[in-house]
Every structure is written in structure tokens, then in C-alpha cells.
Amino acid sequence: MPTFKAPETVVIFVLGGPGAGKGTQCGELVKDCGFRHFSAGDLLREEQDREGSTYGEIIKTCIVEGKIVPMEITIKLLENAMVKALQPSESGEVWEKGKGTFLIDGFPRKMDQALKFEEDVCQSSMVIFFETTLEVMKKRLLKRGETSGRADDNEASIVKRFETYESQTKPVIEHYAKLDKVLRIDSSRTVEEVHEETKTKIFEKLAKNSGN
């Protein structure tokens, strides 16, 4: 049995190649709609740096080599983050606006991850797929690499990540497209244009899912 039930909990998978604008657009949706955003990559990077982490070394090796981290680790970190988000914070703050809607960015990367997450954690409500060209992605990532300090923001690593994404993530998008869950967005435009289209499509899909 999954930990959370849809449609009370809304899980939106956010997919696209490295540099397609997933993190930027999720940030805009959080500001505008109050959704919670979890980046699988960020959770893994935090975990690898956490003192005493059981998974730290495995995660570090996978990230540097451009390989996919074992799904059990990623799914557990996502589930823990969702559970924590629904509880009042230590300062007593309660999540109100957009409560129960999660943007999960950069996950699932493979078909088995998608099925395992839905079996253990929650059924997804939709998938946002940000589409752009390899050239646009490369340009954005190399620019980000100047300031990000991320070990994988270099040209060789970018090409390897794009190849991994192409071979393993495309089947996930095809699977959800057959279930009529995919919202395709051209993310080569300005942040504002992409955000407006994304927001409109999400609320249309949520209304359709709830039968309104």
C-alpha cells in the first residue's frame, strides 16, 4: 500500500534533460502556487554531505560518474521529505497554500523507479515534460557551472548526463503519455513565458482529474 493516497496528495513528476529548466520552473510554481518542490538530485546531494550518512559514498560515486543512484535510496529520501512537509515545522508553521501538492523534479529517471514510487509512496497525478535542444541545455549548464561549484556542470559530464537521460528517461515519458498524464512544455523560451503556460496547464489538468 502506498504511504499517500491520490487525489488528496497530488504528485507531479517534473522531467526534462539536464538544463531544461526544471529547478527554475519549480521555484516559480512554489512562489506562485505554494506547492512543495523536491529535487531528487538536491536531496541526494544533501544526503551525501550529511555527517554519518549510510548512503554518502554510493551517492558521491554515482553523481561523479553520471550514473543513476539505486532507486531505493532516492525513493526513501523523497518519501521522508514528503512526510516531513505535511507536519507542522519546528516553529509551528503549517503548510496551507497549495497544501498536499508536490513537485518532484528529476525523478523518475527510469521505468522501474516510476513503478516502485507509485507502489510504495503515491500515484502520480501528472508529468510535466520540459522540452528543449541539447545546445540550449549545454549553454545553460556551462553558464551555471561558472558559479554552481557542481562537479557535474562540465562539458564531458553534461554530454554523459544527456545520453543517460535520452536512453533511460524517454521510455518513462512514453509510458505516462499513454496514460494521458504528460504535459509537454517548450522550455527554450523565457522563464516567464514557460511559467505561465506551465501553471495554466497544471490547473487545467487538476480540474480535469477531479472531474470539474
C-alpha positions in Angstrom: 0.0 0.0 0.0 1.4 3.5 -0.9 2.1 5.8 2.0 0.0 8.6 0.5 -3.3 8.5 -1.4 -4.2 10.4 -4.6 -6.0 12.7 -5.2 -5.7 14.0 -1.6 -2.0 14.1 -2.2 -1.0 15.4 -5.7 2.4 14.2 -7.0 3.6 16.0 -10.2 6.7 14.5 -11.7 8.8 17.2 -13.4 11.1 15.8 -16.2 13.4 17.1 -18.9 17.0 16.9 -19.8 19.8 18.4 -17.7 19.5 22.2 -18.1 15.9 22.1 -19.4 14.8 24.5 -16.6 13.2 22.1 -14.2 14.5 23.7 -11.0 13.9 27.2 -12.2 10.3 26.5 -13.1 9.6 24.6 -9.9 10.9 27.6 -8.0 8.4 29.8 -9.8 5.5 27.4 -9.1 6.4 27.3 -5.4 6.4 31.1 -5.2 3.1 31.5 -7.1 1.1 28.4 -6.0 2.5 27.3 -2.7 3.4 23.8 -3.9 6.3 21.9 -2.3 9.3 21.2 -4.5 11.7 18.3 -4.0 14.6 17.8 -6.4 15.8 14.2 -6.3 19.3 15.5 -7.2 19.3 18.1 -4.3 18.1 15.5 -1.8 20.8 13.1 -2.9 23.5 15.9 -2.7 22.4 16.8 0.8 22.4 13.2 1.9 25.9 12.6 0.5 27.2 15.6 2.6 25.3 14.7 5.7 27.6 13.5 8.5 27.1 9.8 9.3 25.1 9.1 6.1 24.9 5.5 5.2 24.5 6.3 1.6 27.0 9.1 1.2 29.8 7.3 -0.6 27.4 5.4 -3.0 25.7 8.7 -4.0 29.0 10.5 -4.5 30.4 7.9 -6.8 27.1 7.8 -8.9 26.9 11.6 -9.3 30.5 12.0 -10.4 30.2 9.0 -12.9 26.9 10.3 -14.2 25.2 7.0 -13.1 21.7 6.6 -11.6 21.7 6.2 -7.8 20.0 3.0 -6.6 16.3 3.7 -6.6 15.6 2.5 -3.1 17.8 5.3 -1.7 16.1 8.1 -3.8 12.6 6.9 -3.1 13.2 6.7 0.6 14.6 10.2 0.7 11.6 11.6 -1.3 9.1 9.8 1.0 10.8 11.1 4.1 10.7 14.7 2.7 7.0 14.4 1.8 6.1 13.1 5.3 8.1 15.9 6.9 6.5 18.6 4.7 3.0 17.6 5.8 3.8 18.0 9.5 4.0 21.4 11.3 7.5 22.8 11.3 9.6 23.2 14.5 8.5 26.8 14.6 4.8 25.7 14.5 4.4 26.9 10.9 1.7 24.9 9.0 1.6 24.5 5.2 -1.6 26.0 3.9 -1.5 27.4 0.4 -1.1 24.6 -2.2 -1.0 22.0 0.6 -0.6 18.4 -0.5 0.7 19.2 -4.0 4.3 18.1 -4.6 6.6 18.8 -7.5 9.2 16.1 -7.8 11.9 17.2 -10.1 14.4 15.0 -11.9 12.6 11.8 -10.9 11.7 9.1 -12.0 14.7 8.7 -14.3 13.8 5.1 -15.2 10.6 3.0 -15.6 11.3 0.8 -12.6 11.7 3.9 -10.4 8.3 5.2 -11.6 6.6 1.9 -10.8 8.3 1.5 -7.4 7.5 5.0 -6.3 3.8 4.6 -7.2 3.6 1.3 -5.5 5.3 2.5 -2.3 4.7 6.2 -2.0 1.9 7.7 -4.1 0.3 7.5 -7.5 1.3 10.4 -9.7 -1.3 12.9 -11.0 0.6 14.2 -14.0 4.1 14.6 -15.5 5.4 17.9 -16.7 8.0 17.4 -19.5 10.2 20.4 -20.3 11.5 20.0 -23.9 14.4 21.9 -25.4 17.5 21.2 -27.5 20.9 19.8 -26.4 22.5 23.1 -27.5 20.3 25.2 -25.2 20.8 22.8 -22.3 24.6 22.8 -22.7 24.7 26.6 -22.9 22.7 26.9 -19.7 24.6 24.3 -17.7 28.1 25.6 -18.7 26.9 29.1 -17.6 25.6 27.6 -14.3 28.9 25.7 -13.8 30.8 29.0 -13.6 29.1 29.7 -10.3 27.4 26.5 -9.1 30.5 24.6 -8.0 28.7 21.4 -9.0 31.1 18.6 -10.0 28.8 17.6 -12.9 28.5 21.0 -14.6 31.3 20.5 -17.1 31.1 19.6 -20.8 32.0 15.9 -20.6 29.7 15.2 -17.7 26.9 17.2 -19.4 27.0 15.1 -22.6 27.1 11.9 -20.5 24.1 13.0 -18.4 22.2 13.9 -21.6 22.9 10.5 -23.1 21.8 8.7 -19.9 18.6 10.9 -19.9 17.9 10.1 -23.5 18.2 6.4 -23.2 16.5 5.9 -19.8 14.0 8.7 -19.2 12.3 8.9 -22.6 10.6 5.5 -22.0 9.1 6.9 -18.7 7.6 9.9 -20.7 6.2 7.5 -23.3 4.6 5.3 -20.6 2.9 8.3 -19.0 1.9 9.7 -22.3 -0.1 6.5 -23.0 -1.9 7.2 -19.7 -2.7 10.8 -20.8 -0.7 12.2 -17.9 2.0 14.2 -19.8 2.0 18.0 -20.2 4.7 18.9 -22.8 6.2 22.4 -22.4 8.7 24.1 -24.8 11.2 25.4 -22.2 13.6 27.2 -24.6 11.5 30.4 -24.1 11.8 33.0 -21.3 11.2 31.9 -17.7 8.0 34.0 -17.6 6.5 32.5 -20.8 7.3 29.0 -19.7 5.9 29.6 -16.2 2.6 31.0 -17.4 2.0 28.1 -19.7 3.0 25.5 -17.1 0.8 27.0 -14.4 -2.2 27.1 -16.8 -1.8 23.5 -17.9 -1.3 22.2 -14.3 -4.6 23.8 -13.1 -6.5 22.6 -16.3 -5.2 19.1 -15.6 -6.1 19.2 -11.9 -9.6 20.3 -12.8 -9.9 17.5 -15.3 -8.6 14.9 -12.9 -11.2 16.0 -10.3 -14.0 16.0 -12.8 -14.7 19.7 -12.5 
